[in-house]
């Protein structure tokens, strides 16, 4: 056996080992990302357009399973409230326990005497359709509004129901991190800066980006590792043909 053949065989064995490791690691990342996502996130279909344009009717969203104590102003949450129909609903938190909510001053929502910038509202829309009288959110509860203020059955509509239209933190089932469907709208929800300088600040994004990166990286490793064998064989055949032509040329020259 020539030195060249031994070298090619050694490289082939090393390549096979590395491709196997790539496929194994890829499977771990790919499946692990999906399992991680299934544990941390819950998908929901939004039934109405009350969160337009952020989330449309029929959109599929991914909500991170969190405790109600983790909710911050500006979060879009999934919750259930018996007096609101006891069905999963999606709204934005604009006030937490102790906050003073009112609307509108210069067309802006007021939280604790400060005007809040709300870039997520529809273009040209005001912060409330009919105004919100000054209301203090009870401790341990949340004040929620839809981004489509003119057609949202939210805290502003339920002000007369008791507890000033608020819902308990314990009613929250998850915090929406992203729109998953339709594909044209796929993306992470932005955390609004209008609440950033208030006490408690705004929440940090969940681990969805890491999960997506794990799944994509795993898929690339699996495909790359699986493709090594066929590619290596094709290249090997090409090298063997080149060597054969070389040996034929040498024999002809000697003859």
Rosetta blueprint (number, residue, H / E / L):
1 X L
2 X L
3 X H
4 X H
5 X H
6 X H
7 X H
8 X H
9 X H
10 X H
11 X H
12 X H
13 X H
14 X H
15 X H
16 X H
17 X H
18 X H
19 X H
20 X H
21 X H
22 X H
23 X H
24 X H
25 X H
26 X H
27 X H
28 X H
29 X H
30 X H
31 X H
32 X H
33 X H
34 X H
35 X H
36 X H
37 X H
38 X H
39 X H
40 X H
41 X E
42 X E
43 X E
44 X E
45 X E
46 X L
47 X L
48 X L
49 X L
50 X L
51 X L
52 X L
53 X L
54 X L
55 X L
56 X L
57 X L
58 X L
59 X L
60 X E
61 X E
62 X E
63 X E
64 X E
65 X L
66 X L
67 X L
68 X H
69 X H
70 X H
71 X L
72 X L
73 X L
74 X L
75 X L
76 X E
77 X E
78 X E
79 X E
80 X L
81 X L
82 X H
83 X H
84 X H
85 X L
86 X L
87 X L
88 X L
89 X E
90 X E
91 X E
92 X E
93 X E
94 X E
95 X E
96 X E
97 X L
98 X L
99 X L
100 X E
101 X E
102 X E
103 X E
104 X E
105 X E
106 X L
107 X L
108 X E
109 X E
110 X E
111 X E
112 X L
113 X L
114 X E
115 X E
116 X E
117 X L
118 X L
119 X L
120 X L
121 X L
122 X L
123 X L
124 X L
125 X L
126 X L
127 X L
128 X L
129 X L
130 X L
131 X L
132 X E
133 X E
134 X E
135 X E
136 X E
137 X L
138 X L
139 X L
140 X L
141 X E
142 X E
143 X E
144 X E
145 X E
146 X L
147 X L
148 X L
149 X L
150 X L
151 X L
152 X L
153 X L
154 X L
155 X L
156 X L
157 X L
158 X L
159 X H
160 X H
161 X H
162 X L
163 X H
164 X H
165 X H
166 X L
167 X E
168 X E
169 X H
170 X H
171 X H
172 X E
173 X E
174 X E
175 X E
176 X E
177 X E
178 X E
179 X E
180 X E
181 X E
182 X L
183 X H
184 X H
185 X H
186 X L
187 X E
188 X E
189 X L
190 X L
191 X L
192 X L
193 X H
194 X H
195 X H
196 X L
197 X L
198 X L
199 X L
200 X L
201 X L
202 X L
203 X L
204 X L
205 X L
206 X L
207 X L
208 X H
209 X H
210 X H
211 X H
212 X H
213 X H
214 X H
215 X H
216 X H
217 X H
218 X H
219 X H
220 X H
221 X H
222 X H
223 X H
224 X H
225 X H
226 X H
227 X H
228 X H
229 X H
230 X H
231 X H
232 X H
233 X H
234 X H
235 X H
236 X H
237 X H
238 X H
239 X H
240 X H
241 X H
242 X H
243 X H
244 X H
245 X H
246 X H
247 X H
248 X H
249 X H
250 X H
251 X H
252 X H
253 X H
254 X H
255 X L
